[in-house]
């Protein structure tokens, strides 16, 4: 809504820059709030989830983690499409631990079996620089841990290489 207000009244570049800064500053402020007042932040976040689910899906245990906000990465649903899909019954969330894979899916520690065509593992994220590729310049191996990054993009002693890292 703020971005729309900017776009309606300001030149495109100015509106974009102000929207970007608004988003950056809001993110920083919310992170600081979560770290300083974790219980209040958790209540606020769970309240927003309840609002999004509108009583159609249980919030406990699926959306009430045992840890404080930002002790682990926070998952955002900016336009609420996940909640809409869940309210319509087109998606569901199961909170449990996988016991084993079966012929047709997975068996959970609770004993419940879930059919699955595909299982995407999403725990234990371990990033590797350049995906674990080894770099060489003029036959000499480059140890990334011994290099410097210029403006977060270019690696010292590695000509013509620029990186953009993020998720």
C-alpha positions as CSV (number, residue, x, y, z in Angstrom):
1,X,0.0,0.0,0.0
2,X,2.9,2.4,0.8
3,X,4.6,1.4,-2.4
4,X,1.4,2.1,-4.4
5,X,1.1,5.5,-2.7
6,X,4.7,6.3,-3.7
7,X,4.1,5.2,-7.3
8,X,1.0,7.3,-7.7
9,X,2.7,10.5,-6.5
10,X,6.4,10.2,-7.3
11,X,8.7,9.6,-10.3
12,X,9.3,5.9,-10.8
13,X,13.0,5.9,-9.7
14,X,12.2,7.9,-6.5
15,X,9.2,5.7,-5.7
16,X,11.3,2.5,-6.2
17,X,14.2,3.9,-4.0
18,X,11.9,4.9,-1.2
19,X,10.0,1.6,-1.3
20,X,13.3,-0.3,-1.2
21,X,14.5,1.7,1.8
22,X,11.2,1.4,3.6
23,X,11.4,-2.4,3.2
24,X,15.1,-2.5,4.3
25,X,14.4,-0.4,7.4
26,X,11.3,-2.2,8.3
27,X,13.1,-5.5,8.1
28,X,15.9,-4.3,10.3
29,X,13.5,-2.8,12.8
30,X,11.4,-6.0,12.9
31,X,14.6,-8.1,13.4
32,X,15.7,-5.9,16.3
33,X,12.2,-6.1,17.8
34,X,12.2,-9.9,17.6
35,X,15.6,-10.1,19.3
36,X,14.8,-7.6,22.0
37,X,11.2,-8.8,22.7
38,X,11.1,-12.4,21.5
39,X,7.9,-13.4,23.4
40,X,5.9,-10.4,22.2
41,X,7.2,-10.9,18.7
42,X,6.2,-14.6,18.7
43,X,2.7,-13.6,19.9
44,X,2.5,-11.1,17.1
45,X,3.7,-13.5,14.4
46,X,1.4,-16.3,15.6
47,X,-1.5,-13.8,15.7
48,X,-0.8,-12.9,12.1
49,X,-0.8,-16.5,11.1
50,X,-4.1,-17.1,12.9
51,X,-5.5,-14.1,10.9
52,X,-4.3,-15.6,7.7
53,X,-5.7,-19.1,8.4
54,X,-9.0,-17.7,9.6
55,X,-9.8,-20.7,11.8
56,X,-9.8,-23.1,8.9
57,X,-6.5,-24.7,9.9
58,X,-5.0,-25.4,13.4
59,X,-2.1,-23.1,14.3
60,X,-0.8,-25.6,16.9
61,X,1.6,-27.3,16.4
62,X,2.3,-26.4,12.8
63,X,2.9,-22.6,13.2
64,X,4.1,-22.4,16.8
65,X,7.8,-23.3,16.9
66,X,9.5,-24.0,20.2
67,X,12.3,-21.4,19.4
68,X,12.1,-17.6,19.3
69,X,11.8,-15.6,16.1
70,X,15.2,-15.4,14.3
71,X,16.8,-18.2,16.4
72,X,16.2,-19.9,13.1
73,X,15.3,-18.3,9.8
74,X,11.9,-16.8,9.6
75,X,9.6,-18.0,6.8
76,X,7.5,-15.2,5.3
77,X,4.3,-15.4,3.3
78,X,4.2,-11.8,2.0
79,X,1.0,-12.1,0.0
80,X,-0.7,-14.8,2.1
81,X,-1.1,-17.2,-0.8
82,X,0.0,-20.2,1.3
83,X,-2.7,-19.4,3.9
84,X,-5.3,-19.0,1.1
85,X,-4.3,-22.3,-0.4
86,X,-4.5,-24.0,3.0
87,X,-7.9,-22.4,3.8
88,X,-9.2,-23.8,0.5
89,X,-8.0,-27.3,1.4
90,X,-5.6,-27.5,-1.5
91,X,-2.5,-27.8,0.7
92,X,-1.8,-29.0,4.2
93,X,1.0,-29.0,6.7
94,X,2.2,-31.9,8.8
95,X,4.5,-31.4,11.8
96,X,6.3,-34.6,12.7
97,X,9.6,-36.4,12.2
98,X,10.2,-38.8,9.4
99,X,10.7,-42.3,10.7
100,X,11.4,-44.1,7.3
101,X,10.7,-44.0,3.6
102,X,8.2,-46.5,2.3
103,X,7.3,-47.8,-1.1
104,X,4.6,-45.1,-1.5
105,X,5.9,-42.2,0.6
106,X,7.0,-41.7,4.2
107,X,6.1,-43.1,7.6
108,X,6.3,-40.6,10.4
109,X,7.4,-41.3,14.0
110,X,3.8,-40.9,15.0
111,X,3.0,-43.9,12.8
112,X,1.0,-41.9,10.3
113,X,1.9,-42.7,6.6
114,X,1.9,-40.0,4.0
115,X,1.8,-40.8,0.3
116,X,4.4,-38.8,-1.6
117,X,5.5,-38.7,-5.3
118,X,8.4,-36.5,-4.3
119,X,10.2,-35.7,-1.0
120,X,12.2,-32.5,-0.7
121,X,14.5,-32.5,2.3
122,X,14.8,-29.0,3.7
123,X,16.8,-29.3,6.9
124,X,20.5,-29.1,7.6
125,X,21.3,-26.4,5.0
126,X,25.1,-26.4,4.4
127,X,26.2,-23.9,1.8
128,X,29.4,-24.5,-0.1
129,X,31.2,-21.6,-1.8
130,X,30.7,-22.0,-5.5
131,X,28.9,-25.2,-4.9
132,X,32.2,-26.8,-3.9
133,X,34.0,-26.2,-7.2
134,X,37.7,-25.8,-7.1
135,X,39.2,-22.6,-8.6
136,X,42.5,-22.3,-10.4
137,X,44.2,-19.3,-11.9
138,X,47.2,-19.9,-14.2
139,X,47.5,-23.5,-12.7
140,X,47.5,-22.3,-9.1
141,X,44.7,-23.5,-6.8
142,X,42.8,-20.7,-5.1
143,X,41.7,-21.2,-1.5
144,X,38.5,-19.0,-1.1
145,X,39.1,-18.7,2.6
146,X,42.3,-16.9,1.9
147,X,40.9,-14.3,-0.4
148,X,39.1,-11.0,0.0
149,X,35.8,-10.0,-1.5
150,X,35.7,-6.6,-3.1
151,X,32.2,-5.0,-2.6
152,X,30.9,-8.5,-1.9
153,X,31.2,-9.4,-5.6
154,X,34.8,-9.9,-6.8
155,X,37.3,-12.3,-5.4
156,X,40.9,-11.1,-4.9
157,X,43.4,-12.6,-7.3
158,X,40.7,-14.1,-9.5
159,X,40.3,-11.9,-12.6
160,X,37.0,-11.8,-14.5
161,X,34.9,-13.5,-11.8
162,X,32.0,-11.7,-10.2
163,X,29.6,-13.4,-7.8
164,X,26.1,-12.6,-6.5
165,X,25.4,-14.5,-3.3
166,X,22.0,-14.7,-1.7
167,X,18.8,-16.6,-1.4
